[in-house]
């Protein structure tokens, strides 16, 4: 487990948060996180109308091969214990030079500066693995994510095969 990636941060509203790699024991917290997303947020992330993660997806998202992939959870302490606010992840391409990323922020935490903080931590993790390019697919209608991608220096292009998607790319 890459303990050196655990870090504390403070959001714009002074909320204290922790950023840490996802662990297998986070499965229940990850499932609750996805269940509590709005239908729109789940669709924007998974490109389908799932209500929760299948057991296979849950295993894939929480039992990581830290050499090939990384998932960073942003959490805070709540009355119920640790609460997942957001997660950013990447999977390394077979060429070991680039990776594909995903980001999801809980609806109630959107607009608080989480995206840039978590994505910068993900950039650092990808660079540490020697990766040079990060890319992803974003729905063309997901204006908030596209605004974040521009802010973070990604290039944004229409998907050549599907105009409902954009391809975002950043040189690390």
C-alpha positions in Angstrom: 0.0 0.0 0.0 1.5 3.3 -1.1 1.3 5.2 2.3 3.5 8.0 1.0 0.6 9.2 -1.1 -1.6 9.9 1.9 -2.0 13.6 2.4 -4.1 16.2 4.1 -5.6 19.2 2.3 -8.0 22.1 3.0 -10.8 23.0 0.7 -11.8 26.6 -0.2 -14.4 26.5 2.6 -11.7 25.4 5.1 -13.0 21.8 5.3 -10.2 19.5 6.3 -9.9 16.5 4.0 -7.6 13.5 3.5 -6.5 12.2 0.1 -5.4 8.6 0.1 -5.1 5.5 -2.1 -8.2 3.4 -2.1 -8.0 0.1 -0.2 -10.0 -3.2 -0.5 -11.7 -2.4 2.8 -13.2 0.7 1.2 -15.7 -1.4 -0.8 -18.8 -0.5 1.3 -17.8 3.2 1.4 -17.3 3.2 -2.4 -20.7 1.5 -2.9 -22.5 4.1 -0.7 -20.7 6.9 -2.5 -22.1 5.6 -5.9 -25.6 5.0 -4.5 -25.7 8.6 -3.2 -24.7 10.2 -6.5 -27.6 11.8 -8.5 -28.8 10.0 -11.6 -27.1 12.7 -13.7 -23.7 12.3 -11.9 -23.8 8.5 -12.2 -24.6 8.8 -15.9 -21.9 11.4 -16.5 -19.3 9.0 -14.8 -20.4 5.6 -16.0 -22.2 6.5 -19.2 -25.1 4.4 -18.1 -28.0 4.6 -15.6 -26.6 2.2 -13.0 -27.9 2.6 -9.5 -25.0 0.9 -7.7 -21.7 -0.9 -8.6 -21.9 -4.6 -9.5 -19.8 -6.9 -7.3 -17.3 -7.2 -10.2 -17.0 -3.4 -10.5 -16.6 -3.0 -6.8 -13.8 -5.5 -6.7 -12.1 -3.8 -9.7 -12.4 -0.3 -8.1 -11.1 -1.3 -4.6 -8.6 -4.1 -5.1 -5.9 -2.3 -7.0 -2.7 -3.3 -8.6 -0.9 -0.1 -7.5 1.8 -0.7 -10.2 -0.7 -0.4 -13.0 -3.5 1.7 -11.6 -4.2 4.2 -8.9 -7.4 5.4 -7.2 -7.3 8.3 -4.8 -10.2 8.9 -2.5 -10.9 12.2 -0.9 -12.5 11.7 2.5 -13.6 13.7 5.5 -14.8 12.8 9.0 -18.5 12.9 9.5 -20.8 11.8 12.3 -21.0 8.4 10.7 -17.2 8.0 10.4 -15.1 8.4 7.3 -17.1 9.8 4.3 -16.0 9.6 0.7 -16.4 12.9 -1.0 -14.7 12.1 -4.3 -12.5 9.6 -6.1 -10.0 10.0 -9.0 -8.4 7.1 -10.7 -6.2 6.1 -13.6 -5.4 2.8 -15.4 -2.0 2.6 -17.2 -2.1 1.9 -20.9 -0.3 -1.2 -22.2 2.6 1.0 -23.5 3.3 2.2 -19.9 3.5 5.8 -21.2 -0.1 7.0 -20.9 -3.2 6.4 -18.8 -6.9 6.8 -18.8 -8.5 8.7 -15.9 -11.9 9.1 -14.3 -13.1 11.6 -11.7 -16.3 11.7 -9.7 -17.3 14.1 -6.9 -20.3 13.6 -4.7 -23.1 16.0 -5.6 -23.2 17.7 -2.2 -19.4 18.4 -2.5 -19.4 19.8 -6.0 -18.3 23.4 -6.5 -15.9 23.4 -3.5 -12.6 23.1 -5.3 -12.2 19.3 -4.9 -11.6 18.6 -8.6 -8.4 20.6 -9.0 -6.9 19.3 -5.7 -7.7 15.7 -6.4 -6.6 15.8 -10.0 -3.3 17.4 -9.1 -2.7 14.5 -6.6 -3.6 12.1 -9.5 -1.1 13.9 -11.8 1.6 13.5 -9.2 0.8 9.7 -8.8 0.9 9.2 -12.6 4.2 11.1 -13.0 5.6 9.0 -10.1 4.9 5.9 -12.3 6.7 7.5 -15.2 3.6 8.2 -17.2 3.7 11.2 -19.6 0.1 11.5 -20.9 -3.3 11.4 -19.2 -6.5 11.1 -21.2 -10.2 10.5 -20.7 -13.6 10.6 -22.3 -16.1 13.2 -21.1 -19.7 13.6 -22.2 -20.1 16.7 -24.3 -23.0 17.8 -22.1 -21.0 17.6 -18.9 -20.2 21.3 -18.8 -18.8 21.3 -15.2 -16.2 18.6 -16.0 -15.2 20.2 -19.3 -14.7 23.5 -17.5 -12.4 21.7 -15.0 -10.5 20.0 -17.8 -9.8 23.4 -19.5 -8.8 24.9 -16.1 -6.3 22.0 -15.6 -4.7 22.4 -19.0 -6.3 19.5 -20.9 -6.9 19.7 -24.6 -10.5 19.0 -25.5 -11.5 17.5 -28.8 -14.7 16.0 -30.1 -14.6 12.2 -30.2 -14.1 11.1 -33.9 -16.7 8.4 -33.7 -19.2 9.8 -31.2 -20.2 13.5 -31.1 -21.8 13.0 -27.7 -18.3 12.5 -26.3 -15.2 14.6 -26.0 -11.6 13.3 -25.6 -9.5 15.2 -23.1 -5.7 14.9 -23.0 -3.0 16.3 -20.9 0.8 16.0 -21.2 2.1 15.4 -17.7 
